[in-house]
Amino acid sequence: MKRSVLILCEAIEPPAYSPRVMSLKHYLDEAGWKVTLLAEPTVIRSGKHAWENLPSFREQRYLHYVQQNIIGQSFDLVFCSTYHYFPLETAGNIAHQLRCPLVTDLRDIREQWGAKGFYTHSLSCAWLDKIAKRLFDSYHLSQRNRVLRQAAAVTTVSPWHQQTLSRFNPHCYCIYNGYDANEIHPLNVLSSVFRIVYLGQLHSLEKRNPRMLFEALSQLPMQDIKVDFYTGNECADELKKLAQHYHVNMTIHDYVPRKQIEGIMQQASILLILGQKASPQGTHGIMTTKFFEGLGVEKPQLLIESDGECLAQAFAYTNAGLAATTVNEVKQFITRRYNEWLTKGVTRQAVQHKSEFTRQHQAQQFEQIFQSL
């Protein structure tokens, strides 16, 4: 008898296309599960009126959409994957109505961003902005924690997240993000240029700043090192000013289609990961998907700067490259990989334990939790 699972999540859109959810669905389909995926339709998230875009109205519209699409159906399990909050309320209501276990998967949580939080917009009035954000956090954390306590199991993406969420549900498990072993492979691609490549979103340089890299490059004698940012134009002006100040040869590219990412990584000499040192009031537990994809192509990775926490530990465990704490470390690392490139025309990292960080292994971990329920 087939086990059936209902998967709820945000809209599946570029640039990421929700690889964590889609890889799990593909694996469960092949493993014989009956999988119903009801992602949020784009039209629900884009209401005609401002009030329609408030989180509570968004949840109500999505709840109605799910209810209409599961009439007469039964499920053994509801699985909800979320970025911060949405659609946890809907998932909790649906699991209650279906009288079946709920598994919540939190890919990001408010606590990981420290005291300031992560907001892309602010009100012009500072004191009003502070109050509004405090009320927003208080309400949504209360709603989130209510659903977490209801859940039969909670999954998340790092040991720090697991420790944090275990306060609300002891049945909390760490399932890392990963790379798709069917899409990402190592390949020696000869390159006439030594390229340091960053791929991914960059909303501000406050929490992800390449200054340490630029400072190191300004002190090295090599002239044929190129830095490429595939990150769009959101921080383009800041990056250009920084590169000009340190006389770094840098190019900013727009986002690229997912199918091109593997080739760009394979041609890179070093893959750049931007982070921030963990602190009591700062960020914690953030492990970008590009780190795992870097393991897949077996390219040297440079983390600037080391978080001194989950990501640095993963760097050490997998021998991914350097989690940097000083400019001198960065200079030595680049020089060593540059000499390798001069000799071989390529660079290659002898990574370890990479099979533990594939999407396929991750899906097996999810399935084991589902079966236990």
Buried (B, 14 or more C-beta within 10 A) or exposed (E): EEBBBBBBBBBBEEBBEBBBBBBBBBBBEEEEBBBBBBBBEEEBBEBEEEEBEEBEBBBBBBBEBBEEEBEEEEBBBBBBBBEBBBBBBBBBBBBEEBEBBBBBBBBBBBBBBBEEEBBEEEEEEEEEBEEBBEEBBEEBBEBBBEBBEBBBBBBBBBBBBBBBBBEBBEBBBBBBBBBBBEBBEBEEEEBEEBBBBBBBEBBEBEBBBBBBBBBBBEEEEEEEBBBBBBBBEEBBEBBBEBBEEBEBBBEBBEBEEBEEBBEBBBBBBBBBBBBBEBEEEBBBBBBBBBBBBBBBBBBBBBBBBBBBBBBBBBBEEBBBBBBBBEBEBBBBBBBEBBEBBEEEEBBBBEBEEBEBBBBBBBBEBBBEBBEEE
